[in-house]
């Protein structure tokens, strides 16, 4: 463990400094008054003043003069307040000197904690999120950072988060962090090689440790091909029973796309039922990693009861090159949806005209998703689109979803009452880091609850049909299911809300709504048709 130097004075609670200041002031005033007005005070005022002040100072070093039994009450109080100042200062100094040893001591006693590797914005955001969790669910966190000069180290000092300076891929560093006793390991360094090596080292350590429950390990892998391979082949976990490795939860682009359509569905105007004339149309402005994640998620869930294919339009200044790469990665994408590409810079006026034409098409429910890398440019384009597509100009308009990085800054413009009165709910932000990089996204409690229910139903059905683990290796508990199959069940869970809206229902938790216990035969047929299309799309996208 490494100490990067003493914290600044403001890193201690203000109340501590205020209390010390009050004690110092009380000691000075009480001691000065006690000696100045005491019976042994000098008759000459100037000498009397300085003598009283001089006699007061030893109170701060626990070396005050011996007081007579009839000493005044101010002097008695000054002796004790001075002692409190001295002892408090000694304790603060000792805390600074021995804080490194104190951290070591704390690490030995930590159990079921969270170890976060990497002090970048992902790691630091998660550390703060775990720290700010509800008191009853609060987990202790240890951060591992390689660079002692990193701003993450200073923020850990300020927030009181224990940290270790060291190489996360080193077995010694992981042991120091107590990974053998931890409940969760988050590997979010800036290098895929370091992340994979760290996860493998952790697995090797865990396999030599007796544990009641497996260690949940989340690994950030930037390279999409390596990430997909890791999910399909279960490479890092290597069939270990002591560790559950996942490459999801740390991908802000995937998380953002999922959050976007969970909170702002494609059929935003009205649910698309079997008789609906609507065609859902997504226009993606800016086709970087965020734009691609939005496209893939839309292609996964954009399957509606009326059977009309989802339309997707990509607008990007480099659309032609990105089209070739996209279709190489997803060669059957055109079997899932109708997709077209437009080579346009997002600042061109033709971009607004394109959205205007799309919104004017009959029976077209348009969602404009602005996915550029810069908040300022994204919000400017969203306002420009809204000026042309504001309600009342035509029969139906378009929903506008704009990517913003934080809830503060530019996103405050959308929450202002005056702006809301002008734009209404037409413009909605998404992709804020606090929404898509947090404890909830890692644990995925609600999503995994639904997904594991799908898997359990499948296992029960197959076992009832006479199959066994020998004939079908997929018939295992959810926690032992390969990550790519867990993802398949999660994608099915993502589509539940779309299905339920198609038959006039919704997913709710004891909110007083009438519970549905049985579906009609026609509803079941509709749901089965939607699920078949969704499942085919998911398999096509998975290759």
N, C-alpha and C positions, 0 to 999 in steps of 0.2 A: 504494500500500500504506500502511496506517496502523498505527501502533504504539499500543497501548492502555495503555502504561505498563509498568514493570518487573515481572517475575514475582515472586511471593512467594518467600521463601528456600527453602521446602520444595519448589519446583518443580525445583531442581537435585537430582541424585542425592545421597542421604544420604552416600554414600561420599566425595564431593568435600569436603563440610563436615567429615566426620570426619577425613580426611587433613590438611586445613588446620589443624584444631584440634590434632592430634597434632604437626604440625610447629611450631606456635606454642609448645606446651608443651615440646617438646624444645629449642627455641631458648632459651626462658627458663631452663630447668633447667641446660642445658649452659653457657650464657653466664654465668649467675649463679655456678655452681660454679667455672668457670674463673677468673673475676675474684676471687671471694671467697677462694679458696684459692691464688691466684696469688702469686708472689714479691713483687709490688709492692703487695699489699693493705695497707690501713691497719691499724695495731695496735688502734685503738679499734673495738669490735664494732659499735656502732650506725652510725658513719660508714662502716665497712667494708661493712655490709649495704646501705646506700643507694647507696654508690658502685658496688658490684657490679651492683645493679639498674639504675642509670643507665647504666653502661657497656654493659649488654646491649641496651638498647632500640634503639640505632642499627643493630643487626643487621637489623631489620625494614625499614629504608629504604635498604639497600645503602650505608650510610655508617659502617661499623664502623671502629673505630680500627685503625691499622696494627699488626699483630701481629709480635712478634719471631720470628725463626726457631725459637727454642726454646720458642715458645708451647705451652701444654698442649693435649693432644688434645681435651678438651671445648670449648675455644675455637675450634679449627679446625672441629670439627663444627658448632658453633653458627653460625659464619659461613655455612656452606653451607645449613643448615636455614632460617636467616633469609632467605637469598637466595631459597630455594624459596617461602617464604611471600610475599615481596614480588612475585616474578614470577607466582605463581599468582593473587594478588589482582589484579594488573594485567591478566592475561589474562581473568579473570572480568569485570572492569569493562569491558574492551574488547568482550567478547562481548555484554554488555548494551547498550553504546552503539551498536555497529555491527550489531546483530542484524537490523535492518530491511534494511540493505544486503546482509547475508549471505543473507537470504531472496531478495532480488532476484537475487543471483548464482546461488543454487540453482535458481531458476525457469528461468534461461536454459539450464541443462544437463539439465533433466528431459525425459525422453522416455517415451512409452508409459505415462504416468501416468494417474491418475483425477482428474477435476475434479468436485467436488461443489458444487452451487449451493444454498445454504440451510442455515443452522445450526440448524434445528429438530431435533426428536428423530429424524426420519427421516435427515436428513443426517449428524447426529452419530453415530447408531448405525451407519450404513454406514461412516463414516470410521474408527471404532474397529474395525469388523469387518475392513476392508481392512488396517488396521495390525496386527491380531493374526493375520492369515492365516499359513499355513505359510511358513517362511523361504524356501523355494525358489520359492513362488508369490507372494511378497509384492509388492504394488504400492504405489508411492508415491502419496500423496494430497495434493491441494490443496483447501482449503475456501474458498468465497466466502460471506461474510456481510455483510449491509448494515448491521447495527446494531453499532457498536463496543462497546456496553455489554452485548451478549448474553453469556449464560453459556457459549455455545459458544466464544467467543473465549478465555475463561479456560481451558476444557478443552483447547482446541487448544494453548495455551501449556504446560499441564501434560503433555500427551501428546507434545509435540514435532511436531505436525502443522502444516505451513506453511498460513497463511491470508491472505486478502486481504479488506480492508474495502472494499466497493464494491457497485455495482448489477450484479447478474448479467446483466441484460438489456442492459448496455452492451457494445458491441463492444470498447472499450478495456479493460474489466475482463477480458473473455474472452481477449483477446490477452495481457494480463499473466499470466494463469493458464496460458498456453501451450496453449490448446485445440486449436490447429492441430497440435501434436505429441502430443496425448493419445491414448490408446487408448479411453477411455470418458468420457462426460459424463453426470452424474446431475443432473437438474434437479428439485429438491424444495423449492422455495420455498412460501410459504403462500398464494399467489395464482395462480389458473389463468392470468390474463392475463400475469403476469410469467413464468410457466413457458413458455407458448407462445411469447412474444416472445423469451425466452432461447434456446429451441431453434431458432427461425427465424434469429436472429442467428448462432448457431453454424453453422448450415447455410450461410449466406452467406459466413462466414469460411472454412469448409472447402472450398467450391467454388472458391476462389481459391488453394488449396494443393495441391501435388502429393503425393499419399499412395499408399502401397502397399496399405493396407487401409482400409476405411471406418471412420469414427468411430462407435462404438456409443453411441447417445444414448437415455437412459431419461428420460421426462418424466412427472411426476406430474400428473394431471388429476383434480381432485376431482369435477367435474360429470359424472355418468354419461352424459348425452346427448352432451356435447362429447367425452368419451372414446370413446364408440362411433362417433361421426362421424369422429374422427381415425383410428381403426383402419380403418374401411371405406373412407374416401376417400384415405387416405395423404396427408393435407393438409400436414403439416410437412415431410416428406422431399421431397415434390414430384418424385418420380422421380429424385432425385439418386443418383449412383453413389458419392458420397464419404461418405455418412452413412446409417446404419441407425437409424431412429427407432422406439422402442417405448414404448407407454403401459402396459405390464405390468411386473411386478416390484416396483413401489413401492406397489401397492394392498394394504395389510395385510389387508383383509377377504377379497379374492379369494385371496391367498396363504394366509391362515389356513384358509379352507374347503378349499382343495386339500390343505394339510398334514394337516388333520383326517382326511379320508377316505382319504388315502394311508396313514396310520399306524393308523387305527382304522376299518376298513371298515364299511359298512352291514350286511353279512352277517357280523357279528362272532361269532355263536354257532357257526355252521357254514356252509360254502359252500352257496349256493343253486344246486342243480343242476336239470336239466330235470324231475326227478321230485320235487323238494322241495315240501312243502306250505306253506313259509314265505312270509309277506308282510312285506316290510321297511316299518317305520313310523318316521318321524322326527317327534319332537315338539320344536319350537323355542320356547323360553321367552325372550321378549324379541325384538322384531322391528324393531330398528334396522338400521344398515348391515351389521353382522356377521350378524344373523339372515337378512337378505335374501341375502347372499353364500352362507351355508350352504344356504339353500333352493335357489338356482340351481344350485350345484354338485351337490347331491343329485339334483335333477331331471335333470342332465346324465348322471350316472353310475348312477342307480338303475334300471337295466334288466337284468333277470336272466333266467336260462335257462328258468325255468318260466313266463315271460310274465306273471306277476302284477304289476299296477301298483303303483308306489310310493305309499304313503300319507304325507301330510305334514299335521301339525297345528300351527297357529300359536297361541300363547298370548301375548297382549299387552293391556295396558289400553286401547290405542287400536287394536285389531285391525280394527274396521270401516273406519276411514278408511284405514289402511294396506292393507287388502284392495283398496279401490277403486284406489289408486295402483298397486299391484302388478299388477292385472289390466289396467290401462291400458298399463303398460309391457310386460307379457307377455300379450297377449290370448289366446294359445292354450295357456296354462299348464295348464288343465283337460284338454286333449287329451293331456297328458303324464303327469299323476299325479292322484290323488284328494287334494284339499286342502280343509281346513276351518279356520275361524277362531273363536277364543273370546275374548271381551272379559273378561279377568280380570287383575287386578293380581297380580304375581308373589308378593306377600306373602300372598295369600288361601289359605286351607286348601283351597279347591276345586281349586287347581292340583295339589296332591299327589294328591287323589282322582282327578283326570282321568288322571294318569300311572298310577296304580294300576289303574284300569279298563282302560287300554290294554294294560298288561303282562299282565293276566289273560286277555285275549282269546286264543282258541285259534289256534295257528300264527301268532302275530304276533311278529316280532323287532323290539323297540322300542329306539330310540336317543334318549335325552333330551339335547338340546343346550341348555345354559344360556348365553344370549348377551347378558345385560344389560351395561350400561356400567360397572358398579362391581364390582371384584373381591370385596369383602366380601359384598355381597348375592348375587353369583353363587355363592360357595362356601357360604354359608348355605343357599341353596335346594338346592344339590347334596347337602349333608349331610341336609337334610330329605327329599329324594326317596330317598336311599339308605336312610334308616331304614325307609321303607315298602316299598322294593323290594329289600331285601338278600337275597342268595341263601339258599335254604332255606325261605323263607316260602311260595313257590308253585312250580309246576312249572318255569316259566322266569321270568326276571327281565328287567330292562332295563339297558342300558349307559348310563352318565351321562358326558357330556363337558361340561366347564365352562371357560368363557372366563376366562383370567387374563392379566394384562399382562406379568408378568416371572417368571423362574425363582426369584427371591428372594421374600421376603415371605410371602404366604399360601400360595403353591404349595409351600413347604417343609413345610406340614402334611401334604400328600399323600405326601411322600417319607419321612416319619418311619416307622420300623419299626412302632411301636405302631399308628399310624393305618392303615398298609398291612395289618397283620394283621386289623384290623376291617373295612375296606372292600374289601380285595383289589384287583383290577384294575378294579373296577366304575366308579370315578370316575377319569377321566383329563383332565388339563388340556390346553388348546390355546390358540393365539392369542398366545403369548409373543413379544415383539418380537424377541428374539434369533433365534427360529426362523423368523420370517416377514419380517424386514427385514434381509437380509444379502447377502453376495456371491453365495452359492449361488443364492438366489432370483432375483437379477438375471441371472446367467449361464445358469441353468436347463440346465446341461450334460446331465444325464441325460434330462430331459423333452424337450428340444429334439433330443437324439440320436435318440430314438424318433420324435418328430414329423417330423423331417427325413427319416427313413427311410421313413415313410409317403408323404411327398411325392415322394421319389425313385422309389419303386415306381410311383406314379401316373404320373410323367413317362415312365418307361421303357415302361409299358403303353400310354400314349397315342401315344408315338412309334412303337412297334411296330405300332400300329393305323393308321399313316399320317398322323396329325395332325402339325402343325408349330406353331412359335411364332406364325406368321401367322394360323392358323386357331384357335389356342387360346392366348391370351396368358398363361395360368397356367403354361405349360411353361417356367418359368425356374428358375434356381438358388434354393435355399432363402433365401439372404441377400437376394435381390431380390423375394421373394414378399411381397405386401401383408400387413400385420399381421393383418387379420381372417382371412385364409386360413391364416396361421401358427397363429392361435388355434384354428381349426377342427381342424388336425392335432394340436394340443396336447390338445384335448378328447378326440380319439380315443385318444391315448396314455394319458390318465387312466383310460380304461375297460379297458385291457389286463389289469390285475390282476383286475378283476371277471370278465372272460371266462375267464381262465386258471383261477381258482378253480372256475368252473362245470364244468370238465372235468377237475378233479383235478390241475391243474398250477400252477406258480408261476413268477414271473420271478426269476432268480438269476444271479449272476456267478461262475462257476467255484468253487462251494462244495462240489463233490464229488457233487452230486445227478445222477441219471440224466438225460441230455439227451434231449429229444424232438426227433426229426428229421422226423416225419411224423404228421399227424393222421388219425384214422379218418374215414370218410365221415359218420357220424352226428355226430361232434364238429364237423366243418366246417359241417354244417347248423345245429347249435346256435349256433356262433359267428356265422354269417351272420345268423341270426334276431336275435340280440342286437345285432349291429352295425346292422342295419336300424332297429330301434327306437331305438337311441342316436342314430343320424344324424338320424332324423326329429325327435327331441326337440331336438337341437342347432339344427336349422334353424328349428323353431318358436320357440325362445327367441331366435334371432337376427333374428326377424321376416321 
